[in-house]
Amino acid sequence: MNKKQLKRKQKFEKFMDILSTNALKQQSKIEHLEFTNNNYSKVIHNTTKDFLLSSEWQNLRLKVIEKYGNKCLCCGCISTPENPLNIDHIKPRKLYPELALDFDNLQPLCSKCNKKKANINANDYRKN
């Protein structure tokens, strides 16, 4: 394993520890997998609920809203029950799990804009 792969593996393990998924690690034997984007994606998908309920994510989410306000940075609409505010990962969590809790990778988007952006691009609306 080269230095880049080792560093990525260490970041991924730290992310998994934050999610308290040691049981999942053992069950899936993740430590024996090749660390490819595809394997990261599978684990991230399986841990989404744990991630969204984690205190680390909840606290970081509030900090993003405090900094940028309760409005969508793409379309400018204010959050409503029909179109609630989401905190979007600029670089998708699926592809960049090590940035999942990086404040500089987050932006508030309404549900509609967040769905349009999806995980297919890294549009940063904070710069507009």
C-alpha positions as YAML, in Angstrom:
chain: A
units: angstrom
residues:
- id: 1
  name: MET
  ca: [0.00, 0.00, 0.00]
- id: 2
  name: ASN
  ca: [1.50, 3.36, -1.03]
- id: 3
  name: LYS
  ca: [1.48, 6.52, 1.13]
- id: 4
  name: LYS
  ca: [-1.56, 7.99, -0.61]
- id: 5
  name: GLN
  ca: [-3.61, 4.84, -0.08]
- id: 6
  name: LEU
  ca: [-2.48, 4.59, 3.54]
- id: 7
  name: LYS
  ca: [-3.43, 8.20, 4.24]
- id: 8
  name: ARG
  ca: [-6.83, 7.71, 2.63]
- id: 9
  name: LYS
  ca: [-7.37, 4.51, 4.61]
- id: 10
  name: GLN
  ca: [-6.51, 6.34, 7.86]
- id: 11
  name: LYS
  ca: [-8.95, 9.18, 7.07]
- id: 12
  name: PHE
  ca: [-11.63, 6.64, 6.27]
- id: 13
  name: GLU
  ca: [-11.03, 4.75, 9.53]
- id: 14
  name: LYS
  ca: [-11.28, 8.02, 11.47]
- id: 15
  name: PHE
  ca: [-14.57, 8.77, 9.73]
- id: 16
  name: MET
  ca: [-15.87, 5.31, 10.61]
- id: 17
  name: ASP
  ca: [-14.85, 5.76, 14.24]
- id: 18
  name: ILE
  ca: [-16.73, 9.04, 14.41]
- id: 19
  name: LEU
  ca: [-19.84, 7.22, 13.29]
- id: 20
  name: SER
  ca: [-19.30, 4.59, 15.98]
- id: 21
  name: THR
  ca: [-19.57, 1.81, 13.44]
- id: 22
  name: ASN
  ca: [-17.01, -0.57, 14.85]
- id: 23
  name: ALA
  ca: [-19.57, -3.37, 14.70]
- id: 24
  name: LEU
  ca: [-20.11, -2.64, 10.99]
- id: 25
  name: LYS
  ca: [-16.35, -2.64, 10.42]
- id: 26
  name: GLN
  ca: [-16.02, -6.09, 11.93]
- id: 27
  name: GLN
  ca: [-19.17, -7.42, 10.32]
- id: 28
  name: SER
  ca: [-18.17, -6.24, 6.84]
- id: 29
  name: LYS
  ca: [-14.46, -6.87, 7.38]
- id: 30
  name: ILE
  ca: [-13.82, -3.45, 5.90]
- id: 31
  name: GLU
  ca: [-10.22, -3.48, 7.09]
- id: 32
  name: HIS
  ca: [-9.51, -6.21, 4.50]
- id: 33
  name: LEU
  ca: [-11.10, -4.42, 1.53]
- id: 34
  name: GLU
  ca: [-9.20, -2.59, -1.14]
- id: 35
  name: PHE
  ca: [-9.88, 1.07, -0.43]
- id: 36
  name: THR
  ca: [-11.49, 2.16, -3.66]
- id: 37
  name: ASN
  ca: [-14.20, 4.75, -4.27]
- id: 38
  name: ASN
  ca: [-16.68, 1.95, -4.80]
- id: 39
  name: ASN
  ca: [-16.03, 0.43, -1.37]
- id: 40
  name: TYR
  ca: [-16.20, 3.84, 0.28]
- id: 41
  name: SER
  ca: [-19.52, 4.45, -1.42]
- id: 42
  name: LYS
  ca: [-21.01, 1.20, -0.14]
- id: 43
  name: VAL
  ca: [-19.99, 1.92, 3.45]
- id: 44
  name: ILE
  ca: [-21.16, 5.55, 3.31]
- id: 45
  name: HIS
  ca: [-24.53, 4.42, 1.96]
- id: 46
  name: ASN
  ca: [-24.87, 1.89, 4.78]
- id: 47
  name: THR
  ca: [-23.98, 4.44, 7.46]
- id: 48
  name: THR
  ca: [-26.02, 7.43, 6.27]
- id: 49
  name: LYS
  ca: [-28.60, 7.16, 9.06]
- id: 50
  name: ASP
  ca: [-25.89, 6.88, 11.72]
- id: 51
  name: PHE
  ca: [-24.05, 9.82, 10.20]
- id: 52
  name: LEU
  ca: [-27.09, 12.11, 10.06]
- id: 53
  name: LEU
  ca: [-27.99, 11.30, 13.67]
- id: 54
  name: SER
  ca: [-24.46, 11.77, 15.02]
- id: 55
  name: SER
  ca: [-23.87, 14.64, 17.42]
- id: 56
  name: GLU
  ca: [-20.85, 15.70, 15.35]
- id: 57
  name: TRP
  ca: [-23.03, 16.19, 12.26]
- id: 58
  name: GLN
  ca: [-25.84, 17.88, 14.18]
- id: 59
  name: ASN
  ca: [-23.44, 20.38, 15.78]
- id: 60
  name: LEU
  ca: [-21.68, 21.10, 12.50]
- id: 61
  name: ARG
  ca: [-25.02, 21.52, 10.71]
- id: 62
  name: LEU
  ca: [-26.04, 24.21, 13.23]
- id: 63
  name: LYS
  ca: [-22.72, 26.04, 12.74]
- id: 64
  name: VAL
  ca: [-23.29, 26.14, 8.96]
- id: 65
  name: ILE
  ca: [-26.79, 27.57, 9.45]
- id: 66
  name: GLU
  ca: [-25.44, 30.14, 11.94]
- id: 67
  name: LYS
  ca: [-22.83, 31.30, 9.42]
- id: 68
  name: TYR
  ca: [-24.91, 31.34, 6.23]
- id: 69
  name: GLY
  ca: [-28.43, 31.83, 7.58]
- id: 70
  name: ASN
  ca: [-31.62, 29.89, 7.02]
- id: 71
  name: LYS
  ca: [-31.74, 30.37, 3.25]
- id: 72
  name: CYS
  ca: [-30.68, 28.46, 0.17]
- id: 73
  name: LEU
  ca: [-27.41, 29.75, -1.28]
- id: 74
  name: CYS
  ca: [-28.44, 28.60, -4.76]
- id: 75
  name: CYS
  ca: [-31.91, 30.12, -5.23]
- id: 76
  name: GLY
  ca: [-32.14, 32.34, -2.14]
- id: 77
  name: CYS
  ca: [-35.41, 30.94, -0.82]
- id: 78
  name: ILE
  ca: [-36.07, 30.82, 2.91]
- id: 79
  name: SER
  ca: [-36.58, 27.40, 4.46]
- id: 80
  name: THR
  ca: [-40.22, 26.29, 4.74]
- id: 81
  name: PRO
  ca: [-41.86, 23.02, 5.86]
- id: 82
  name: GLU
  ca: [-42.63, 22.29, 2.19]
- id: 83
  name: ASN
  ca: [-39.05, 23.03, 1.08]
- id: 84
  name: PRO
  ca: [-36.77, 22.53, 4.10]
- id: 85
  name: LEU
  ca: [-33.13, 23.53, 4.29]
- id: 86
  name: ASN
  ca: [-30.52, 20.81, 3.74]
- id: 87
  name: ILE
  ca: [-26.83, 21.07, 4.46]
- id: 88
  name: ASP
  ca: [-25.12, 19.99, 1.26]
- id: 89
  name: HIS
  ca: [-21.67, 18.50, 0.90]
- id: 90
  name: ILE
  ca: [-20.06, 20.49, -1.93]
- id: 91
  name: LYS
  ca: [-17.78, 17.58, -2.72]
- id: 92
  name: PRO
  ca: [-20.16, 14.64, -2.30]
- id: 93
  name: ARG
  ca: [-19.76, 12.53, 0.83]
- id: 94
  name: LYS
  ca: [-20.06, 9.43, -1.33]
- id: 95
  name: LEU
  ca: [-16.88, 10.33, -3.22]
- id: 96
  name: TYR
  ca: [-15.02, 12.21, -0.48]
- id: 97
  name: PRO
  ca: [-15.88, 10.56, 2.85]
- id: 98
  name: GLU
  ca: [-12.88, 12.21, 4.52]
- id: 99
  name: LEU
  ca: [-14.60, 15.61, 3.94]
- id: 100
  name: ALA
  ca: [-17.90, 14.56, 5.53]
- id: 101
  name: LEU
  ca: [-17.29, 16.68, 8.64]
- id: 102
  name: ASP
  ca: [-15.26, 19.44, 7.01]
- id: 103
  name: PHE
  ca: [-16.98, 22.81, 7.57]
- id: 104
  name: ASP
  ca: [-15.41, 24.20, 4.39]
- id: 105
  name: ASN
  ca: [-17.17, 21.50, 2.34]
- id: 106
  name: LEU
  ca: [-20.70, 22.43, 3.47]
- id: 107
  name: GLN
  ca: [-23.37, 24.83, 2.23]
- id: 108
  name: PRO
  ca: [-27.09, 25.30, 2.94]
- id: 109
  name: LEU
  ca: [-29.38, 24.43, 0.03]
- id: 110
  name: CYS
  ca: [-33.14, 23.99, -0.08]
- id: 111
  name: SER
  ca: [-34.42, 20.48, -0.78]
- id: 112
  name: LYS
  ca: [-35.21, 21.29, -4.42]
- id: 113
  name: CYS
  ca: [-31.74, 22.71, -5.20]
- id: 114
  name: ASN
  ca: [-30.02, 19.95, -3.25]
- id: 115
  name: LYS
  ca: [-31.86, 17.30, -5.27]
- id: 116
  name: LYS
  ca: [-30.94, 19.06, -8.54]
- id: 117
  name: LYS
  ca: [-27.27, 19.23, -7.54]
- id: 118
  name: ALA
  ca: [-27.28, 15.61, -6.35]
- id: 119
  name: ASN
  ca: [-23.95, 13.79, -6.02]
- id: 120
  name: ILE
  ca: [-22.94, 14.44, -9.61]
- id: 121
  name: ASN
  ca: [-21.23, 17.81, -9.32]
- id: 122
  name: ALA
  ca: [-19.35, 19.99, -6.85]
- id: 123
  name: ASN
  ca: [-21.07, 23.34, -7.40]
- id: 124
  name: ASP
  ca: [-20.03, 25.77, -4.66]
- id: 125
  name: TYR
  ca: [-22.78, 28.36, -4.26]
- id: 126
  name: ARG
  ca: [-21.00, 30.14, -1.40]
- id: 127
  name: LYS
  ca: [-18.90, 32.03, -3.93]
- id: 128
  name: ASN
  ca: [-21.87, 33.54, -5.79]
...
